[in-house]
């Protein structure tokens, strides 16, 4: 009886679950069917005229294409020469005008303001000025919140020029703020903060990639004094160049310090050792760990040094005794000269040579144009003997990356040619098909020039994709021409008929690819600055390659057939 009861309950539950699932599936199917019917009723009247217009245009192209191809075959040299001239004009005139950059600038809805005041500015005064900057930033439209850090914690992540005289302000913008509005906010802040006396402002962005500053000018030389003066002169020259902002040098005003310059002759007269005297002065002022004190599980260092009243100040240092065990006490002022001087803010070495970095941001121009203007300005600047300059930063990374991309593009074209040569079992027909690559470059370069997008790594990725995509239409066309010629048809008629038959498939495959990339090219959503150049390059190159392929490739094929017959 228990077994039968359990079996009955389980069977009943499973039957109910099955019935419920069946009802849910039927309801979902009914909802989907109703939605399809409603959509069809609403969409068909709207889409029917568009589809009809598209069909009319396609029929017109289908009727006009054979006429165009026959006319192109009668003027082979003119068609091929026109295509070659177009590519030459794009390469020699449009490509230099595009400019170059590493990657497109990505707007993340936030940016940083690095404030630097004169060295020695008290922390409270820095905080007061930073509060003014914070109020100015918070009062701008589209600013959501402002986060401020005054001073430096002195950790390993802090740079050498940070301290009580520096502040860091992070400005967060509201969601959906367009990049143009962010640029206007930054320019407004630069103008308002330029009125603050003795405050240097630098704008930076969150580190999306591990790239260096856009502009880094390395000035190399051995003399620190001349190096600082030369870097200051370079800052003044670069700041006057258009398109550059936030120009500053890493060699800033150093911290004040007391310098002890020993007189070796006086030390020798008194019979004192320079090293022993220097260690004695250091131990008295800085201190020396004499021993440690153990308390439970902790070891506490015991630092021995003079009292603060006896070691702070020039007069106190002059009275220090440098021979505590001598019969006659000798003061430090008798064997050394104590002066107040300014120490270097940092000592940077690049390739075992002292260097100063002059950094800058780009505003409204591409990286390549900025580098050219800086090189021209630095060429007219007089450097001390033994000094030189080098532009590094993103420019160095850009040159290395673009060289790699050019090699990858050449390798992609070579591999595509090798695969087609093995499939066609010919060297001429793949060569004809490879003419589609420069035809794609015509449209891509022209589109980039029109929308003012510089060459970058993202654009080169689009060119590498084009090298494998644009040959598809030519492969379909040339393969069918070879099939018709193998069946005994004349070359001219085979070219015209193959183009007429393959016209619709070529146009449809191009349209589907273009429509698939269109949302990416529109630049919607965050990070669109990275996606848009690549999508636009592929779309423009594919469109131009498709229309030029339908005319130029048959002409090139005809010339290749004619040349092979003559040979």
N, C-alpha and C positions, 0 to 999 in steps of 0.2 A: 504493500500500500504506500509507504513513503516514496519508493522509487517511482511508482506510477504518478503520484501527486507531483513530485519534482519534475517529471517528464512533461506532465500536462502544463505546469506553470511555465517552463522554459519554452515549450512549443507555442503557447499563447503569446508570450512576450515577443518572441522572434516574429510571429505572424503580424503582430501589431507594428513592430518596427519596420518590417518589410512594406506593409500597407502605407505607413506614414512616409517612408522614403519614396514610394511610388507616387503618392499624392504630391509630395514636394517637387519631384522631377516633372510631373505633368504640369504643375503650376508654373515652374520655371520655363518649361517649353512654351506654354501658352503666353507668358509674358514676353519671351523673346520673339515669338511669332508675331504678336501684336505690335511690338516695337518695330520689327522689320516691315510690317505692312504699313504702319503709320509713317515710318521714314520713307518708304517707297512712294506713298501717296503725296508726301510733302516734297520730296527731293526730285521726283521725276519731272514735274512741271518746271522746276528751276534748272535742273541739269540738262534737260532735253535740248533747249536752245544752244547751250554751250557745247554739248556733244555734237549737235548738228553743225555748228560753226567750225568745230575742230575737224569734222569729217570733210567739210567743204574745202578747208585750207589744205588738208592732207591730199585730197584729190587734185587740187590745183598744182601742188608741189610734184605729185606723181606724174602729171601730164607735162609739166615744164622741165622736169629733170632730164629726160632723154635729149631734149633740144639743147640744154645747157652743156651736157656732156659731149655731144657731137661738136658743138662750137669750140669747146675747150680742146678737143682732140685735133681740131684743125689749126689751133694756135698753141701748140704744145710749149714752145720756148717762151712765149709771152706769159702763159699761166705759171709755169715753173719759175720763170724769172721774177714775176710779181710776188709769188710766195717767198722766194729767197730774199727779195728786196725788203719785204715786210719784216721778215725775221731779222735781217741786218739792221734795219732802223730801230726795231725794238731793243736789240742787243747793244747798239752803240749810243742811242739817245735816251731811251726810257729806263734801261737798267741803271745807268749812273745817276739818273734823277730820282730813283726810288730811295736810295740810302740804305743803310744796313743797321741792324741791331741784333742783340743776342736773343732776347725773347720779347714779345710785346708786353708793355707794362700792364700789370693786373691790378685792378682796383678792388680792394677787399673791404671797403667801407670803414677804414680806420687808417690813421697815420700818426706819426710821432713828431713832436717838436723838441729838439735838443737845444737847451738854452745854456749859453756860456757867458759868464761875467768875468771881470778882471780877477786874476789870482789874488787871494787874500780877502775876498769879499766874505763878510761874516754870514753864517748860515741863516740868521734871522733876516738879514737884508735880502739874501737870495730868495727866501720864502716869501717876502713881501712883494718882490718883483714878479715872482712866479704866480702869486695870487692874482695880480693884475692881468697877466697873460691868460690865466684860467678864466677869469671873468669875460675877457674879450672873446675867447674861443667858445665859451658856453653861450654867449649871447648871439652867435651866428645862427642863421636858419639852417635847418636840417642836421644840427649837431644834437646828438642824443645825450651823451654824457662825456665828462672829461676826468681823466685820472692823472694825478700829479705825484711825482717823486722828486724831492728836493735833496741835494747832496748825494753822497755815495757811501755805500757800506764798506768799501775798501776790501772786498773779497777778490778772489782770483779772477772773477768774470768782469771786474771793473777795469776800465782802461786807465792809462797813466795820467791822462789829462782830466779825469773826473775828481771831484772833491766838493768842498762846501760851496764853491762858486758855480756849480753846475746844477741843472735841473732837467727833468725829463717829463714831458707832458704828452699823454696819449689822448687823442681825440677820436671818439667813436661817433659815426654818423648813423642816421636812421636807416632802417631797412628800405631798400629800393631806391636809394639815392643814386642818380645817374653819374657816370664818370665825369661828365662835363661840369656838374654841380660841385663835385669834389675838387676838381681843378680850380674852379672859381673860389671856393672856400680857402684853399691853400694860398692862392694869389692874394686874396683879401687879408689873410693873416700875415703874409710876408710884408705887405704894405703897412699895416698897422704896427707890427712889431719893429719895423725899421725905425720908427720914431722914438723907441726907447733908447736912452743913451747907454753906451758901453754894454750892450747886450747883443751877442752874436747868436743868430737863430739858424738852425739846420733842420730841414724836413727829411724824414726817413719813413720807410714803410716796413711793415712786418716782413720778416724773412720767409717768403714763400719758397724760394729756392736758395741753395747755398752759394749765391753769387756775390761777388764783391760789389763795391760802389760802381755806379755807371762810369765815372771818371776818376782815375787815380793817376796822378802825375808824379813819378818818382824823380826826385832831384838828388843826385849823388855827389858827395864831396867829403873830404876829411875834416875840414875846419868847421866846428859847430857854429861859431859866430857867423862866418860867411854863409854857412848852410841855412841858418835861420833868416839872414837878411835876403838871400837869394830866393828862398821860398816865399817870403813876404812880398817881394817884387813880383813873383809869378802869380801870387794870389791877386794882386792889384791888376795885372794884365788880363788874367782869365776872367775876373769879375766883370770886365768891360765887354766881353764877348757876348753876342746875342744868343739866347737859348740856353745859357748856363746860370744856375742859381746855387745858393748855399755853398759858395766857394770858401774853403778854409784849409789851413795847414795844420799838420799834426805837431809841428814845433811851435807851441804856444809859449806864452810868458811863463817862466819857471818859478818855482817856489823860492822865497828868500832863505838864505842859509849863511851860517858863519863858516868861513874858510880859514884854516890855519896853514900858513905858508912858512915852513921851517927854513932857517938860515943854517946851511950845512957848515959854513966856516965857523960860526959862533959855537955850534955844537961841538965841533972838533977842538976849538980852543978850550972849552970846558971839559973835554974828555967824555962827552956824552954820546950815546949811540942813538941814531935817528929812529931806528925801529923800536928800541926800548922806550924812548920818550913818547913816540906816537901811540904805542900800546898803553902806556900809563895814562895819557890824556884821554884816550878812548874809554878806558875802564872807569876813570873818575867821572866822566860826563855821561856816557852811555850805560855804564855798569857792567859788572861781570858776575856770573853765577858762581859763587864761592863753594856752595854745598847745597844739599837739599834736605828738607825736613819731611820725615815720614810720619803721616798721621793716618792710622788705620790702613786703608788700601790705597792711599793717595801719596804721591811724592810731590812736594811743593818746593820749587826752586827758590833759593835765597839769593836775591840780587843785591850786590854791594856797590854803592856809588855815593857820590857827594850829595849833601842836602840840596834841595832845589834852590835855596837862596845863594849857594856857593857855586852853582854851575850854570845858571841861566843869566846871560848877559855878557857883553864884551869885557867889561871891567872885571867881572868875576873870573872869567877865563884867563885874563892877563895875570891875575894873582896866583894862579895855580902853581904849585911847586913841582918841578919836574925831576928833582933829585932828592927824594925824601930821606935817603940814607947818607946824604952828603953832609960835610961839616958846615958849609955855607949854603943856605937855601937859594936856589936859582928859580926865578919865576919864568913862566912861559913867555911873557913879553920880552924877556932878555934873549931868547933864542928863536923866536918866531914872530911873525906878523899876522895879526888877526884882523880880518876885514869882513864886512857885510857885502855879500854878492848874491847874484841870482843863479841858481842852479838850472840845468837843462830840464825841460818838462819830460823829455824822454830821449833815449839814445837808441835809434833804430838802425839795424844793419841789414842790408840786402846784398846777397852775394859777397859777404865779407867786406862790405863797404858801407860807411855811414850814409844814411839817406833820410830825406824828409818827404812825406806824402802830402800832396795837395789834392783834396777831394772836392767833387762838385756833383750836383744833380743836373739832369737834363730837363729842359722845359720847352716843349713845342718843337723840338728838332729831333732827328734820329741820332743814334750813337755814332755812326760813321761820319756824318757831317760835323758833329761836335769834335771828333778826334782830328779831322782835317783842319778845322779852324784853330784848334789848340796847337797843332804842329806848326802851322803857319805863323802863329803869334810867338811861339817859343823860338822859332828860327831867327826872328829878328831881335831877340833878347840877348844881351851880352852876359856870358857866364864867366866867372873867375877861372883861372887856369886849374885844370884838374877836375872841373865840374862837368856833369853831363845830365841829361834828362831822358826819361823813358815813360811812355804812356802805357800803363798796365790796366788792372781792374777788369771790367767787363770787356774792354776792347781786346785784351789778350785772349780771354776765354772765347770771345766771338770769332776771332781769326782762327783759333784752333778748331772750334766747332764747325765753322763754315767749310774749312778745308776737309774735315771728315765727311761733311754732307756732300760736297762735290765728288769726293771719291766714291761715296755710297751711290750717288746718282749715276756716275759712270759705270760702276760695277753692275747696277741694276739694268742699264741699257745693254751692256755686254751679255749678261745672262739671258735677257729676253731674246736677243739676237741668236745666241747659241741654241736655245730651245727651238726657235722657229726654223733655224737652218737644219736641225736634225729632223724636224717633222716634215718640212717641205722637200728635204733632200736637195736643196739648192741654196746658193749663196746670193743670187740676184733677187729672188722674190722676198726673202726677209729684209734685204736692204731696201727694197721699195716700201715695205710696210713700216720700216723704221723712220720714214719721212714724216710719219704722223707725230713723232715726238717734238720736233721743232714747230710743227703746225700747232700743237697744243701750247707750246711756249708763247706763241704770238698772242693768243687770247688771254693767257694767264698774266703775262707781263703787262698787257694793256689794261686789264681790269685792276691790277694792283696799282698802276699809275693813276687811274681815274679816281679810285677811292683813297689814294695816298697811304698805302700800307707798305712799309719798308720790307726789304728782304731780311728774313730771320730764320732760325732753326725750324720753326713751325711751317713757314712757307716752303722750305726745302723738303720737308716731309711730304707736303702736298705734291711737289714736283716728282719725288720718288714714287709716290702712288700713281701719278699720271703715266709714268714710264711703263707701268704694267697694265693700265686700264685702257689707254687710248689706242693701243695696237689691236684691240679686240675687233673693232669695226673693220679695220683694214684687213685683218686676217679673214674675216667672213667674206669680204668682197673679193680679195685676191684668190681665195680658195675656190669660190664659185666661178670666177673667170677661168681658172685652170681647168675646172671640170667641163665647162662649155667648150673650151679649146680642145680638150682631149676628145670630145664628142665630134670634132670636125668643124666647128664653127670658126669663122674668121676672127682675127684678134679684135678689130674694131667693133663688130657686132657682139662679140662675147663680152666686151667691156660694157657696152651700152645695156645689153640685156641683164647682165649680172648686177649692175647698179640699179636698174629698175626693179628687179626682183628683190634685192636685199635692202631697198630703200626703207620700207616700212619697219622691218626688224631693227635696222640700225637706229632709226629715229626713236622707236619705242624703248630700246634699251638705254639710249642716252637720256630720254625724258624721265624714265624711272630712277636712274642714278641721280640726275639733277634734282628731282623732287625729293628724293630721300635725303640729300644733303642740304636742301633749302632751309629747314629749321635751324641747322647748325650755322649756316651762313648768316641768318638774320641776327645773330648775336643776342639770343634770349637767355636770361639766367646768369648766375654768378660764374665767373671764369670764362665768359664769352670771348674775352680778348685773346685767349689762347686758341679757341676752336675756330673762330671766324676766319682768320687768314688762311688756314689750311683748307676749310670748306670752300671759300671763295676761289682759291687757286685751282682746286679740282674742278669746280663747276665751270669756271671760265675756260680753263684749258680743254675740258671735255666738249663744251659747246663749240668752241672754235675748231677743235680738231675734227669734230663730226662733220660740220659743214664744209670745211676745207678738204677733208678726206674724200668726200663724195665727188669732188671736182679734181683736186690735185693728184690724188693717188692713181686714178685711172690714167691721167696724163703721164705721170712718171712711169706707170706700168707700160704704156704704149711706147715711150722712149726706150725703155729697157728691152722690150721685144724687138724694136727696130734696130737697136745697137747689136743685139745678139744675132739677128739675121745678117747684118753687115759683116760681123766677125766670122 
